[in-house]
Amino acid sequence: MTAHMRGLKQAIEYLKNQDPETGLTLFALRRMVKMGEIACVHSGRKQIIDIDALLEYLHNPKLYQKDKHDGAIRKIDER
């Protein structure tokens, strides 16, 4: 299987070619990469993502969401 790697701008262009009415923006994609929702490869200052992994994430985002409190200190209820 061949990975279809694209820069963030190219990924948005690809999605807009597939679906001209897509609501995903470059800003939203950057945020998803920064938050770790979408895996990326860094090449210098450029971030490169796998288009197939992005499409899979967009079809099933709940499978990839982390626990909201994962790694954070949280209050334990005292009874």
Residue pairs with C-beta under 8 A, 6 or more apart in sequence:
3 50
3 52
4 50
4 51
4 52
5 41
5 48
5 49
5 50
5 51
6 14
6 48
6 49
6 51
7 46
7 47
7 48
8 26
8 29
8 30
8 33
8 47
8 49
9 26
11 29
11 49
11 51
11 54
12 24
12 25
12 26
12 29
14 51
15 22
15 24
15 54
16 22
24 58
29 38
29 49
29 54
30 47
32 38
32 57
33 40
33 47
33 49
36 66
37 57
37 61
37 64
37 65
38 49
38 53
38 54
38 57
39 49
39 50
39 53
40 47
40 48
40 49
41 47
41 48
41 49
42 48
57 64
